[in-house]
């Protein structure tokens, strides 16, 4: 398949306009924008949760001064 040119994009736009009508397109685009925004928010929340979980895991694995034996105790 070749690349999409201006004439193909124009044809798609005309078909969408005929199918949905000029009054429905702004509502459709608004809903699409809200969906994309919610998806990005959810993606960011998951990323933050994973990063926080990894930081907590790293903190739990770090040896503390009270847990490590001193050279005198050996």
C-alpha positions in Angstrom: 0.0 0.0 0.0 1.3 3.4 -0.9 1.3 6.6 1.2 -1.9 8.5 1.8 -2.0 11.7 -0.2 -4.1 14.8 0.0 -6.8 13.5 -2.3 -7.3 10.4 -0.1 -7.5 12.5 3.0 -10.0 14.8 1.3 -12.1 11.8 0.2 -12.1 10.4 3.8 -13.1 13.8 5.2 -16.0 14.0 2.7 -17.2 10.5 3.6 -17.1 11.3 7.3 -19.0 14.5 6.7 -21.7 12.7 4.8 -22.0 9.8 7.3 -22.0 11.8 10.5 -23.2 15.2 9.4 -21.7 18.5 10.3 -23.5 18.7 13.7 -22.2 15.4 15.0 -18.5 15.8 14.2 -17.7 18.4 17.0 -19.4 16.1 19.5 -17.5 13.1 18.2 -14.2 15.0 18.3 -14.9 16.3 21.8 -15.6 12.7 23.0 -12.5 11.5 21.3 -10.4 14.2 23.0 -11.8 13.3 26.4 -11.0 9.6 25.8 -7.4 10.4 24.8 -7.0 12.6 27.8 -8.4 10.0 30.2 -6.1 7.3 28.6 -3.1 9.5 29.1 -4.0 10.3 32.7 -4.5 6.6 33.4 -1.1 5.8 31.7 0.6 8.4 33.8 -1.0 7.1 37.0 0.2 3.6 36.3 3.7 4.8 35.5 3.8 6.8 38.8 2.6 3.7 40.8 5.2 1.5 39.2 8.0 4.0 39.9 6.8 4.4 43.5 6.7 0.7 44.0 10.2 0.3 42.6 11.5 3.0 44.9 9.8 1.4 47.9 11.3 -2.0 46.9 14.8 -0.4 46.6 14.4 1.2 50.0 13.3 -2.0 51.6 16.4 -3.9 50.1 18.9 -1.3 51.3 20.9 -2.5 54.3 20.5 -0.3 57.4 23.1 0.4 60.0 21.3 -1.5 62.7 21.0 -4.7 60.5 24.7 -4.9 59.5 27.0 -6.5 62.0 30.0 -4.4 63.0 33.5 -5.8 62.6 33.8 -6.1 66.4 30.8 -8.5 66.5 32.4 -11.1 64.2 
